[in-house]
Amino acid sequence: MVSVEDADEYRRRIGEVLRRHGFGWVLEEVEAQIGEGKPSSKQISERYTPPADSMFTVQTPKRRRASLVTSEPYSASERLEILLQAIRAAIIHRSVLEAAVLNHVKGITEIEFQPDASTAEVEGTRLGRRHTLTVSRLDPGSSLRHRAEHVLAQLEDEARADT
């Protein structure tokens, strides 16, 4: 397992690279997920006491079980894994999806996606920006995907070696 210090350092350095290359939004999504914590379900005991009434005899209170969903903080290695999964989704899976879309629609060299919501509602967020797929981006996207796959594999190998 990667040490806490190493996991935090990996996240910091990966974050710098993502910001420098225009993928800061990935970090925003990751930090939002980490901030929410991981859901944890616990069984708690509730005690039911019937109302006191002179016409009834009071028995021993009944115990009932209830589920309580809370959140716990992610460990350093879990936070790193969330970031690595986000990189897979944002770079690797996105590249594959973009190539599949452009290869499927023959004769079209560009597709532009506009936000559904009004820009006032999502101004300053990635949802408020249009996104354009172009054939000219397929090769650079594929190259980025292969490099990302290689780096992620190295990080995973190193993490396994530390266990």
Helices and strands as residue ranges (DSSP letters): H 4-20, H 24-36, E 38-48, E 62-72, H 76-87, I 88-93, H 94-104, E 110-113, H 119-122, G 126-128, E 131-134, G 135-137, H 138-161
